[in-house]
Amino acid sequence: MKDQRLKIVNYSLLLIFLALLIYASLGLSPRGDLNSWVNREESAAHSPNAATYYIRHAYHDTHSPNMVTAILADYRGYDTLGEETVILTAGIICFLLLRRERRKTKNSKNKEIKAEK
């Protein structure tokens, strides 16, 4: 009975979230609309849009013909380095945890073998 109520609550929350996503997407401009606020040269505060600056000045500032490389390696270099550090740290932690579990199972098997003898 309790499981049935939890399923009803979960599905209700899922439907509410789906309705909220649909409602929010109705306010978006159509794809490829040149008059959309994303495609404007200036933001709503009349400051230059970062994407426009990157597109116009990427080669001149970085001397790299690849715009994606210029943005990730030069403009956002420290941010990218931080993200890579987090991923590396998470990978090392996972490796250490899995290695620790493997040692525990090997030690328990060795103890069982010694106990049998």
C-alpha positions in Angstrom: 0.0 0.0 0.0 2.8 2.4 0.9 4.7 1.5 -2.2 1.6 2.3 -4.3 1.4 5.8 -2.7 5.0 6.5 -3.4 4.6 5.5 -7.0 1.6 7.9 -7.3 3.6 10.7 -5.7 6.6 10.1 -7.9 4.6 10.0 -11.1 2.7 13.1 -10.1 6.0 15.0 -9.5 7.3 13.8 -12.8 4.2 15.0 -14.6 4.4 18.4 -12.8 8.0 18.7 -13.8 7.3 17.8 -17.4 4.5 20.4 -17.6 6.8 23.0 -16.2 9.5 22.2 -18.8 6.9 22.4 -21.6 5.6 25.7 -20.2 9.1 27.1 -20.0 10.0 26.0 -23.6 7.0 27.8 -25.0 8.7 31.1 -24.2 11.8 30.3 -26.2 12.2 31.8 -29.6 12.1 29.6 -32.7 15.3 27.8 -33.7 17.4 29.9 -36.1 15.5 33.2 -35.4 17.9 36.0 -36.2 16.0 38.5 -34.1 16.4 36.3 -31.0 18.2 37.8 -28.0 20.9 35.1 -28.3 21.9 36.3 -31.8 22.1 40.0 -31.0 25.4 41.8 -31.0 24.7 43.5 -27.7 23.1 42.2 -24.5 20.0 43.7 -22.9 22.4 45.9 -20.8 24.0 47.2 -24.1 27.3 45.5 -23.4 29.0 43.4 -26.1 27.9 39.8 -26.2 30.8 37.4 -25.3 30.0 35.0 -28.2 30.3 37.9 -30.7 33.6 38.9 -29.3 35.0 35.4 -29.4 33.9 34.9 -33.0 35.4 38.2 -34.2 38.7 38.1 -32.2 39.6 34.5 -31.7 42.2 34.2 -34.4 43.7 37.7 -33.8 44.0 37.1 -30.0 45.2 33.5 -30.0 46.6 32.8 -33.5 44.8 29.5 -33.6 42.7 28.7 -36.6 40.4 26.5 -34.5 37.9 28.6 -32.6 36.9 25.9 -30.1 40.6 25.4 -29.2 41.1 29.1 -28.8 38.1 29.5 -26.5 38.9 26.4 -24.3 42.6 26.8 -24.1 43.1 30.5 -24.1 40.0 32.5 -23.0 38.7 29.8 -20.5 42.0 28.2 -19.7 41.8 28.3 -16.0 38.2 27.2 -16.0 39.1 24.2 -18.1 42.1 23.4 -15.9 39.8 23.5 -12.8 37.3 21.1 -14.5 40.1 18.7 -15.5 41.5 18.8 -11.9 38.1 17.9 -10.5 37.7 15.0 -13.0 41.2 13.7 -12.2 40.6 13.9 -8.5 37.3 12.0 -8.8 39.1 9.3 -11.0 41.9 8.9 -8.4 39.4 8.6 -5.6 37.4 5.9 -7.5 40.6 4.0 -8.2 41.6 4.1 -4.6 38.2 3.0 -3.3 37.9 0.1 -5.8 41.5 -1.0 -5.0 40.7 -1.0 -1.3 37.6 -3.2 -1.8 39.6 -5.6 -4.0 42.2 -5.9 -1.2 39.5 -6.6 1.4 38.1 -9.5 -0.7 41.6 -10.9 -1.4 42.4 -10.8 2.3 39.1 -12.5 3.3 39.7 -15.2 0.7 43.3 -15.8 2.0 42.0 -16.0 5.6 39.4 -18.6 4.5 42.0 -20.6 2.7 44.3 -20.6 5.8 41.4 -21.5 8.1 40.6 -24.5 5.9 44.2 -25.8 6.1 
